Amino acid sequence: MRDYEVTYILDPALGDEAVSGLTEKYAQNVKGMGGEVVDVNTWGKRRLAYELKGRQEGIYVTMRFHASSDTAAELRRVMRLSDEVVLRALFILMKAN
């Protein structure tokens, strides 16, 4: 198992319920593949450094989790497929065991 951190930016037009639903969906994806979610931190709406997909703001969320590299790759794929929601995502391998 490896320690990962992913920070992703959601569409600012989403409501609080949609943001909660998406963060839970991504956490369940990790748990469903045998990973463990350590922490989910929603930073809220922030101004972007530059325009992404026509938007100047985004909702930042950071999730730390323990999982295999296959789980991280699958989560990355799922986020990439939901491009109408996820503006950008950055995965960081924190520590390999």
C-alpha positions, 0 to 999 in steps of 0.5 A: 500500500502506498500513501497518496494525496489528490487535489482536484478542482470542481466546477464552482456552479455545483451546489453543496450537495453535489460537492458532498456527493462527488467527494463521497463518490471518489472516496467510495471508489478508493474504498471499493478497490481495497484502499483506505481514505485517511482524510477529505478536506474541502477548501471551498471556492477559490479563484484560479491562477488562470482560466480553466475551461472558461472558469475563473473559480473552482472548488478545491478538494484534497483527499489523502488515502492509502491504496495500491497504484492500480487503485490510484490509476483507476481513480485518475481514470474516473476523474478524467471521465467526469470532465464536466465536473473535475476541472483539474486533478493532481495526484501525489505519491506521498510514501511507498511502503 
